[in-house]
Amino acid sequence: MASCTSASVKAQDDQVLVEETLSARTLILNRPRQLNALSNQMVSRLLELFIAYEEDPNVKLLVLKGNGRAFCAGGDVSAVVRYIREGDWKLGAKFFAKEYILNYVMATYAKPQVSILNGIVMGGGAGASIHGRFRVATENSVFAMPETALGLFPDVGASYFLSRLPRFFGEYVGLTGAKLDGAEMLESGLATHFVPSAKLSLLEEALHKEDSSDPVTISSIIDKYSQQPYLKEQSACLRLDVIDRCFSRRTVEEILSALEREAMNKADAWITTTIQSLKKASPTSLKISLRLIREGRLQGVGQCLVREYRMVCHVMQGKLSKDFFEGCRAILLDKDKNPKWEPSKLELISNSMVEQYFLKVVDEEWEDLKLPARFHLRICCCKALSISF
Amino acid sequence: MASQYSSERTWFRTRILTNHFLSSPSQSVSPLESNACLSYSPPELHESYDFYTNEMRKLLDMHNIEDRDWLFGLMRQSKVFNPQEKGGRVYVAPDYNQSMEQQREMTMRRIAYLLERGIFNGWLTGKGLELEMKKFAFLEVVGIFDHSLSVKLGVHFFLWGGAIKFFGTERHHDKWLRDTETYAIKGCFAMSELGHGSNVRGIETVTVYDSKTGEFVINTPCESAQKYWIGGAANHATHTIVFSQLNINGSNEGVHAFIAQIRDADGNICPNIRIADCGHKIGLNGVDNGRIWFNNLRIPRENLLNSVADVSSDGKYLSAIKDPDQRFAAFLAPLTSGRVTIAVSAIYSSKISLATAIRYSLTRRAFSITPNGPEVLLLDYPSHQRRLLPLLAKTYAMSFAGNYLKMIYWKRTPESNKTLHVVSSAFKATLTWHNMRTLQECREACGGQGLKTENRVGHLKSEYDVQTTFEGDNNVLMQQVSKALLAEYVATQKKKKPFKGLGLEHMNEPCPIIPSQLTSTVLRSTQFQIGAFCLRERDLLNRFAAEISQHQAKGESKEYAFILGYQLAEDLGRAFSDRAILQTFMEAEATVSVGPLKNVLSLLRSMYALTCMEEDAAFLRYGYLSTKNAAAVRKEVTKLCSEVRPHALALVSSFGIPDAFLGPIAYNWIDANSWSSVKH
């Protein structure tokens, strides 16, 4: 069975489908109605499979994709909110711990992971793909880290990969939750390749035939189907200088006023949208996210995840702020899209309030995220780095 | 046994050969990848952290950690800071392969970038300790990227700006400070001359007052009076502070400071000014050092920086300070800030080199000690530990000393000026000498890799060498320390009062006694360590005072007696400095609560103290330690090395220098040097 060249589907776990070919294993996220949002069960299954495949000498390559119009729209936040409502935020913490460990395993994985991002890639979906070696975008890709609008912050190792985007693009993407298309993902380095969706089946077929773990080989296979897409005229990638001028500022307040100065100099829809998304987001989220990305820039992926775990536990515990619950209410449950953040203004949030999120959670049973020992510390997942701009 | 080894050896060789054959270049796929005989293993995988490195970093950096990290990130992300990818990692460092002119241009572009990001907001117009601390933190971080950049900022803000702030009065502040902060004007500081450096009072530039026009007239009377080494003068500066003798109605009132414009807004050199370039230097080529000659340059009367003395419009000299010595001392006050920042930045340079050399020594192996066994990690050789770890301990000690120096600078009062002068002189000399020594040792410890500019360590030697000379030659500064100690000694004797200040209070106590048996516990006790240091300082001060008075008794002048006593003066200066540094270490240690962090600090403190004892021959020469004691000290240092070894990675990680600011040999040097990383 295992060595059979034709694809064979294992249906034992329907939220993650597995196709086995010669040396490749294709994992398909299969909750299309929920846009493949990562459930607890999916995360456990993925982790199990990744660990098993790393040790299995017959497996050389992993392909990850989604069923339907999304790759993966994020973590299953509604389940987490349910846990918290039932009074057990620690169940939520367990979910995040497992998800972050999966992110860490992917970031340090010995074999190449090819993620086919033919659709929505948001939040947890980004965490399940960007850490891997190859990320293939298509004309259907929509990438975003929308957490600040939800009273959360870009997690799943985003403080690592966002901070490594060119110049201050990471701050822009992480704070505003801006949506990027496939061309922009490639340009910014979030994607390593752009393949038109029409050619995906050929690409997958070629990968299924491959019997190598060598990244150079895999890359050259994907290259064969790749195209150079055009950036749309309004693309944020063509505004790196403005982004640089504004998002390099020390504080969120300074970023906003720099943007407002730009807006005064020149009427521009893009700047207006950017300012509006910052004003709509949770002020607390913005402040902790900015600091998170800035700290992440100077640290390894493991340290980033440990810190994000501390922060997500603070968010769920709800002692420092309840913005996450309010965000979920306004966006996911009541859908009135009118969250009432508390504190409601940036200037009401002091440094010491922000600092609290970075400290250990005071709770007898709580402890820092324990990452598994890994023997393959790959260092930078982003192709483009600062230099290509 | 022998046959077993030989068969293993055969197997080993066969394996290597097979590897070579299997990966013949005709194979299509990445031929060199599979024959990697060695692989890089990140030290994080096998080294453990016994304490929280961020806690340690707080202790070392002391202030504005988040601001520092923001600035590190700002530089790492900007192309003006020349990011280069090596082995999948980004490193930022100036391109030292550029010509001198290009490097100077890049320094200014970097300043413009930082200016636009608001880094310098409030550096001159702001008030308060918080702002002052942030300014120092930023300057330190900038210096970690490039010494030229921090020197260029230092000249503009601390020397030019500082002179206006401290020697000038309101009219100068209003006119110049804001424009300086926004770089509407670019300042420099013309003090040194070809013929006079440390001896500022001997400078030959002359200024007279013309009461008919209400102007000062500045002249360079001879070639040795040309202003020399003036940072910023060769290309960019529009204005300068001029130090000159002030001659009023034929009487010399001593050295005074004036403001003169030397270039117009378009960068053209002004009339009556001549400027030449100091040319290419062994380092610091991003700073445009120049030479200036003044030819009857006329400046308005208001351009005299008049906080100490003034000239009335009808040409009368007015000064609240009658004593010219005191007047002159008041003029040198801004140089103290320079010494503080230099001392602190020297230690950051040592941190770069130690973080690099120690990280490398935790990943590079050489020689097997068993046949066919794995090669040994460099830092597992006791000899390698002995080379690097005492320098690491000293760097820790001097970090605390730097923090203490900053504190007394920030909290200075007129009463504390003497202490500040003596401590800043001693620490500037000691810390910059330590840096040069550390850089050389680390360069050698990195072997050939240390010679590559991209790995920073070797190159920093030429970039930082100047620190032992500018803002006071180290030897001259150390003589001033001993001179000040002697003056303190003489005054105390005369007044028959106990010692007070400069940390000399221990002279009032009974003489410390060194036990004849030095056990490990004794050697590691602060009581023994500080006792031995105080004993040395006390005895050397007594000896020095006795020698000077002997010379004087023979009819030598005080000044000449001091010159003759140079050997004891040097020993005494070192003794003072070492003791003061040890005290700052003990104070820092005392702020930490019991736990792993304190334990490792105590190991480092002992290593610092015992290494100093071992290195200074005065301990044996004057018998503070017996030969048996000295042997025990030496043995203990070796033991300490093996105890510090497990913490080496955590100790350099605690420096908080982001990876982009170290060189490729600090990380995956195999990837960084692989064929695929070569630009084909």
HADDOCK unambig.tbl for C-alpha pairs under 7 A between the chains (distance, minus, plus):
assign (segid A and resid 166 and name CA) (segid B and resid 77 and name CA) 6.68 0.50 0.50
assign (segid A and resid 167 and name CA) (segid B and resid 77 and name CA) 4.26 0.50 0.50
assign (segid A and resid 167 and name CA) (segid B and resid 78 and name CA) 5.73 0.50 0.50
assign (segid A and resid 168 and name CA) (segid B and resid 77 and name CA) 6.82 0.50 0.50
assign (segid A and resid 217 and name CA) (segid B and resid 29 and name CA) 6.72 0.50 0.50
assign (segid A and resid 248 and name CA) (segid B and resid 74 and name CA) 6.51 0.50 0.50
assign (segid A and resid 249 and name CA) (segid B and resid 117 and name CA) 6.47 0.50 0.50
assign (segid A and resid 250 and name CA) (segid B and resid 70 and name CA) 6.74 0.50 0.50
assign (segid A and resid 294 and name CA) (segid B and resid 70 and name CA) 6.32 0.50 0.50
assign (segid A and resid 294 and name CA) (segid B and resid 73 and name CA) 6.70 0.50 0.50
assign (segid A and resid 295 and name CA) (segid B and resid 69 and name CA) 6.94 0.50 0.50
assign (segid A and resid 297 and name CA) (segid B and resid 73 and name CA) 6.49 0.50 0.50
assign (segid A and resid 298 and name CA) (segid B and resid 658 and name CA) 5.40 0.50 0.50
assign (segid A and resid 379 and name CA) (segid B and resid 88 and name CA) 6.90 0.50 0.50
assign (segid A and resid 380 and name CA) (segid B and resid 88 and name CA) 6.17 0.50 0.50
assign (segid A and resid 380 and name CA) (segid B and resid 89 and name CA) 6.58 0.50 0.50
assign (segid A and resid 386 and name CA) (segid B and resid 77 and name CA) 6.23 0.50 0.50
assign (segid A and resid 386 and name CA) (segid B and resid 83 and name CA) 6.95 0.50 0.50
assign (segid A and resid 387 and name CA) (segid B and resid 79 and name CA) 6.96 0.50 0.50
assign (segid A and resid 387 and name CA) (segid B and resid 83 and name CA) 6.27 0.50 0.50
assign (segid A and resid 387 and name CA) (segid B and resid 84 and name CA) 6.88 0.50 0.50
